[in-house]
């Protein structure tokens, strides 16, 4: 972990390697689907850092147990790998997810840039704005209507909150 407590690509790969090694010793292979800052750092922006890894993973118990062991061994916070964002992951098919780390004990897939964009648009935190810009460039979104359609694709039953609308208007201009 860096001196400022943030995880970049190198730190994430070191943590995933340690986790994979521990899972191999237990004869377990885990699948992780990562979103948020970790997906940005590993798949879309090599300079990006994050405080934690938001993920959905199986098997659950053994991965959390070994993630805590990795935290202790590497000096990471015990919550470095967590499922706090799992309730915000879209239930729609994410055909653009990509493998970002492979190890005999662990396979890590990052949500597609479209999926991450939609999640970050709904969250609309100040820290999400630069990620939204980066993802818009990757995806090719240049208009607010395109951004809204993408959000609707991943969250068809949700309406964008006012702060999300405002952030998208700041990024792309109003209709």
Helices and strands as residue ranges (DSSP letters): H 9-25, E 30-35, H 36-39, I 40-44, E 53-58, H 60-74, E 81-82, G 86-88, E 98-103, E 106-110, H 113-123, H 128-139, H 144-154, H 162-172
